[in-house]
Amino acid sequence: MPAQPAGEPAPLDGSLPASAALGAAGRGLSLYIHVPYCRVRCGYCDFNTYTAEELGPGASRSDYRPMLAAELDFVAGALRRAGFPDREVSTVFFGGGTPTLLDAEVLAGVLDDVRGRFPLAAHAEVTTEANPDTLSPQYLATLAAAGFTRVSLGMQSAVPEVLATLDRTHDAARIPQVVAWVKDAGLQVSLDLIYGTPGESLTDWRTSVEQAIACAPDHLSAYSLIIEDGTKMAAQIRRGQLPMPSDDDAADKYELADELLSSAGYQWYEVSNFSTGPDTRCRHNLAYWRGADWWGFGPGAHSHLGGVRMWNAKHPRAWADRLNAGHSPLIGREILDPEVQELERIMLTARLRDELSIASLPAAVQAEAAEFARLGMLDPVSFEQGLFSPTLHGRLLCDLMVRRMTEAR
């Protein structure tokens, strides 16, 4: 797992700098709930997750809801003391880990606990990530009755051999049935796919995308596999047990996904995300990309309020111990200066379709954008309208464009 970021220690009482509340009334507020439990740790994963065997009393699944409620109380008080206005929460996202390893009644109860401290907007988006093998019709009906609106399923691949390489435990053949259950419960459904798994062929990837499309989800995410240091997969590649994925292979697979998804009526709105239309985009992730305020709850969760970045104690035991002692679980924070905030705005918004105003950029960055347009990396119609919108070629090189723009500043 990656190390915690560098920064200054966070106050034990959870107090926030006065700058965080400035202009808060004009910014949206989203909440992220981190559920750190998994049945197994997948070989490619470096997220902050733990199996049941790693955690003892006080940090186990049965302790999760009361500890999360204590953190909700702590944060609600800290925001009041810092002078934040009352704001409705527009999105709540349960991520992990595998949130659906908790009983449906527990997830529903956590959402009730959230409502007790933070008012939810009338049409708030409430999402949980889920592994397909943790769901049932009754489980989903309980979530829907509690106010969940969306399920993000970790499909990853439709090819058993690829799933085995990723250490995924679910049966790919069960995905269509689970998607049907989600829809029958009245929930939106997103499917998450990963391309570039060692040994995955282009035919394998086509099979996965086509089978995902056949399920007719509202939303699809297609992420390139990143080999993270310290993971089981990184060690397997280092020992020669698995081949290292190539950038060219990843580009071919992204192009194929774009072709198949576009033909099926899905529109890209962020480099790795496609939806059936504006109403089925992931509003929670858009809040990140658009620079809204969000607060992260749970072990290792990160928060961002008005240019202040904060993070919780990573291990569930350390997180719980701080709360039991009456302290904030925040262990560090970083106050971003205006220049860094502007750089992050450019980096994030450049990944979105038609959301970065070219006129908002410094002259040197505008010149870079004009060069990208000349090279066919930006959509010419959007560019004429003053908007930064990568073409397919530009999306493949989005990281390069962002780097050149940030360097030009």
Secondary structure, DSSP 8 states (H G I E B T S, - for coil): -------EE--TT----GGGGTTGGGS-EEEEEEE-B-SS--TT--SS-B-GGG--TTSSHHHHHHHHHHHHHHHHHHHHHTT-----EEEEEEEES-GGGS-HHHHHHHHHHHHHHS-EEEEEEEEEEE-GGG--HHHHHHHHHHT--EEEEEEE-S-HHHHHHTT--S-GGGHHHHHHHHHHTT-EEEEEEEE--TT--HHHHHHHHHHHHHT--SEEEEEE----TTSHHHHHHHTTSS----HHHHHHHHHHHHHHHHHTT-EEEETTEEESSGGGS-HHHHHHHTT-EEEEESTT-EEEETTEEEEE-SSHHHHHHHHHTT--SEEEEEE--HHHHHHHHHHHHTTBTT-EEGGGS-HHHHHHHHHHHHTT-B-HHHHHTTEE-B-HHHHHTHHHHHHHHHHH-
